């Protein structure tokens, strides 16, 4: 009898855990439409080939560089581990996490996030952290990122955070209950529409232009980690001009780069060299590049990478070629879909769906 009671208890526990897990899978946001940025971090784990170049950072990488162009023009296998408002320590821990799976030859970090020295917002934290696989890197990322209103246990058991989402459930929550579509192209978020830049308000002067200790400490950690692993680190500022990048910030990054022997390139004054036309190459009035602009940026940056680093051309490797052909086909299908929508409706109606058929 005792054995039967133990078996019944185990079955009850297993059923309870299964029901709670299924409920959690249903209730957590799916990020398949609208705000798709919450899907970006987890998509990396579905990659089938290694990458010689890794981009890490916020929207200034995942919206401004096309890995497909780097592949087509130079045979560079690259990936963007980006997410919305990705803070410096979040980029550091994502880099740490990535090095569990591969060691790229070059890591590219966009420096805009250095303006933030403290945790900012739970919604952005979730989009940067929830998609990470569990490891000590994720644990440390959570602890470094939580706002005062957040609780560690809610990251461990997201059901505690999203238990009241029942009334907000939509078709996508059911359709993607146990599986999600890709929404990026090797981490790149596609937008082909055009909204020209019309100028920005004059920047407000700051009381203190010093970049924060925490942000700069994690930049140093990133630099040291890359050096330890034999990885070349490249610091960049994307060519878009808003939010404003102050000259004082730029000088501090330039000083850091010089002291640590790493390159730093501010692409804002190089828009003309890149070939960017901000009347045509942005989809949101100059905050980010559209696909046409991202392809120009990737072509220009790819030439720099090939000239300065020993990056192999992988296009003759059958394994890489097959994987990147699949990515390129998906990229071209989505591009056509978005152009067709613009022609038919005058706007993108499914850019948020951005689902890539596999």
N, C-alpha and C positions, 0 to 999 in steps of 0.2 A: 504493500500500500504506500509505503514511504516513497518508493521509486516512482509510482504513478503520480503522487503529489508533486514531486520534483519535476517530472516531465510536463505536467500541466502548468506548473509555474513557469517553466522555461518557454513553453509554447505561448503562454499569455504574454510574457515579456517580449518575445520575438514579434508577436502580432502588434503589440503596443508600439514597439520601436518602428516597425514597418509602417504603421499608420501615421506616426509622427513624422517619419522621414518623407512619406508621400505628401503629407500636408505641407511640410516645409518646402519641398520641391515645387508645389503648386503656388504657394504664397509669395516666394521670393520674386522680386521683379525680374523680368526676362530680358529687357533692353533689346528687343527685336525691332521695334518701331519707335519713331520719335527720338527719344534720348537713347541712342544705341551705344554710347560710349561705355556704358557699364558692362558690355560684352567683350571689350577689347582685350583686357588683360588675360582672360581665360583662353582666348583663341590661340595664344602662342603654343599651348600644350598639344595642339593638333597638328603642328608642323612635322613634316616627314624628312626634311633635310636640314643640315646645319647652315649657319649664316656667318659670312666673313665680316659683315658690318652690322652692328646693332645700334639703332637709334633708341634713346630713352628720353622721356620728357613729356611735356604737355601737348596741347593742341598745336603748338608751333612746330611739332615734328609730325604728328599723325595727320595733319591737314596740309602740310607744305612740301612733302617729299613723296614721290611715287617710287616704291621699290620695283615696280614693273619696269619703269624706265631705266633704272639702274641695271636691271637684268638685261633688257633688250639692247641697250647701248653699250654696256661694258661687261656683261656676264657676271655681275656682282650679285651674290646671294645676300640679301639683307632682310632685316625685319625691324618693325617699329614697335617697341614695347611702350606705348603711350597710353594716357588716359586723361580725362578732363581735369584741369587744375592739378596736375600731378606735382606734388611738392618734392623738394630736393631729396628728403629722406625716403620718400616713396620710390623715387627713381633709384636711389642707392640700393634699397632692399629688393627692388625688381631686378637690378643688375646682379645682386648676390644670388637671387633665385635663379636667374638665367644661367649663371655659371655652374649650377648643379647639372645642367644638361649639355652645355656646349661652351667652348671658349672662342669667341670671335676674335678676329685680328684687330678690328677697330671698333671702338665705342664712341658714339657721337651724342653729346649731351647739349641740349638747348638751355641757355642760362636764364631765361625769363623768370623761372620759378624762384630764383634767388631773392626776389623781392619779398617773398613770404618767409617769415621766421618762426611762425607759430601755426598750429593746426587751425584750419579755416572753417570747414563745413562738413557735416556728417554725410550729406548726399554725395559730395565729391570723394570723401574718404571711401565710402562704400564702392564707388565705381572703380577706385584704384586698388582696393584691397580684396574685396569679396572674391574676385576671380582667381586669386592666387591659390595654388595648391598649398596644403599645410606643410610648414617647415618652421624652423626657428626664424628664418627670414620674415615669414608672414607674422609670426608672433611679435617680433621686434618692430615690425612695420605698424601693427595695430597699436602697440604701446606708445610709439612715437607720434602717432597721428590722431589719437582720440581727442575729441573736444571734451570739455568738462561734463557735458550732458550724456556722453556715451559710456557704454559698459562693455568690458571685454567679453563677458559671457554671451552677449548678443551677437558677437562675431563668431563665436564658437557654435552657437545654436541660433541661427538667423530666425528661426520660428518665433523666438521670444521678441524679436524686433518687428516682425511682419505678421504677427498672429491676427491682427485686425484688418488685413487687406481684403477680406472676403468680399466686401461691397465694391472693391475697385477691380476685381478680376475681370479680364477681358479674354477674347478669343485666343490671343497669343499665349496667355498663361496656360491654357489647356493644350493648345497645339504644340507648345514647346515644353510640356511638363517634364519630360525626361530627356530632351535633346533639343539643341538650338542650332539654328543656321549661322553660318559665318556672316558677319556684317562688314568685315574689312578685307583688304587685299594686302596680306603680309603686314597687317597693322595700319594700313592707310585707309582713311575715310574719304570716300569719293563724293564730290559735288561738282557737277559740270555747269551749273547755272551761273549767270553773271549778274552781279550788282556792283557797278563801278564805285571806286573810292571817290568821295566828294570832299575830302579834307576832314581833319580832326580838330577838336577844340584845343586851344593852347594848354600845354601841361601846367598843372598847378605846382608851384614851388613846394618843396618838402622842408620840414623843420630839421630833418636829419637824413642825409643820403647814405649813411653807413649801412651796408648789407649786414644782416643779422649774424650773430655768432653761430647759432644752430645751423642755419643754411650754409654758411661757409665751412663749418666743421664737416658737414656731410659731403660737401664738394671735395674737401681734402680727403675724406675717407674713400670717395669714389676714385680720386686720383691715385691714392696709395694702393687700392685694390687692383686697379688696372695695371699699375707698375708691377705689383707682386705676381700677377698672372701673365705678364708679358704682353699685355694688350695696349695698343696705342689709343690714347684718349684725345678726342678733338672737341673743343668747346666752341659752340656757335651761338650766334643770335640770328634767328630767322629774319627774312627781309621785310616782314610786315612791321608797321610803325606804331600800332596801337594794340594793347596798352603801351603808353609811352615808355621808352627805354632811355633813362636819363644818362647824360654824359658822365656823371659822377659814378654811376653804377658800372658803366662801360669801362671806366678807367680802373676801377677796383678789380674787375674780372681780368683785364689786360695785365695788371700787376700780378695777380695770382698766377696767371698762365706763365708769365715770364719767370717768376720765382720757382715754379714747379716744372719748367721745361716742357710745357704742353702748348700746342697751338690754340689760338683763339681767333675766330673770324666773325666779325660783325657784318652781316650781309645787307643791312639797311642801306648804306651808301652805295651798294653794288647792284642795285636794282637794274640800272641801265646795262651793266656788263652781263647780267644774267639774261637780259632780254625781256624783263617783266614790264608789262603795260597794265598799270593798276586800274585802267578803265575797262580792261577785258579779262584780267587774270585773277580776279577775286570774286567770290560769290556772296560776300557779306559786307560790301562797302569798304574793303581794305583790311579787315581784321585777320582774314585767312585767305590763302590762295585757293582757287578752284582747281579742277583737274588739269586744265591747260597750264596754269601757273605752276602747279606741283611737278608737272612733267618737265617744264623748263628748269625749275630749281634742281631737280634730280639730275638732269643732263649736265648742268653746270657743276654741281657738287661732285658728280661722278668723275668728271675730268680731273678735279683736284685729288680725289681719292686714288685714282689710277696713277697719277703723276708722283704722288708722295708716299704711297704705301705698296707693299708687295702683295697685291690682291690678285688671286688667280682668276682667269676667265673660265667660268664653269660651263659655258655653253656647249662644250664638246663632251662633257660628262653625261652619259645617258641617264643616270639617276636624277641628277639635278635638272637636266633638260626636260625630263618627263614631268617632274614636280612643278617646274616653273611654266611649262606649257599649259598645265591645268590652271594655274593661277592667272596666266595671261588670257586664256580663253574666258574665264569668269570675269576678269576685269573688262574685257571688250564687250561682253554681253551686258554687263551693268551699264557701261558707258552708253551703249546703244539704247538701252531701256530708258535711261535718264534723258537722253536727247530726244527720243520719241515722245516722252511725256511733255517735255518743254514745247515741242512742236504742236502737240495735240491740246494741251491745257494751258500753256503759257507759264506753267510752274511745275515743280516736281511734286507729284502726289504720293510717291512711295519711296522717297529718298531715305526716310526713316526706316523702312523695311529693309532696305539694303541687303537682302538675303542672297547669299551666293549659293547657287545650286551646285552640289558636289556630285 
